[in-house]
Amino acid sequence: MKKLILTGIGLCLALSLTFAQQVTPEETAAKATTELVQKLNLNDEQKTAVSSILLDQAKAEETILKDSSSTAAAKGETLNKLQTEVDSKVSQLLTEDQKTIYQKVIAERPAKAVPTPTEPSKTESSAN
């Protein structure tokens, strides 16, 4: 009985962690907007415009990643093109000082990787 209860608790914890990782495009855009507001000191008008651009980007990324007919390379290329377009749109809204800071933000940003189907890790394959 004790094992059954512990198994049930473990299952509930595993499920809660799984659902916690699913982030909506709105949450993604809000987080990115907040980050840019802090780094670039955006005014209210800029914040509204940037938020709209980032929300559109997040929705487009979700659509791209869910497209099962595209290869990972094609998805990566499409995501990079989308990011370049978004960077251009955001830059148009900024002052010269903000553009300088934004270029640093872009340079520091890691490249987006397209999630690939799960593959066995090296430690698992070496154990076989």
Number of C-alpha atoms within 10 A of each C-alpha: 6 7 8 9 10 11 12 12 12 12 12 12 11 12 11 11 11 10 9 9 8 9 9 12 18 16 13 15 21 18 14 16 22 15 12 18 17 9 13 19 12 19 10 10 10 15 18 12 15 26 22 16 18 24 20 16 20 20 15 16 18 13 11 18 17 11 12 10 9 13 13 17 11 13 21 19 13 17 21 15 12 15 18 13 14 17 16 11 15 18 17 11 16 18 11 11 9 16 16 13 15 19 13 11 14 13 10 9 9 8 12 10 12 16 10 8 7 6 8 9 8 8 8 9 9 8 6 5
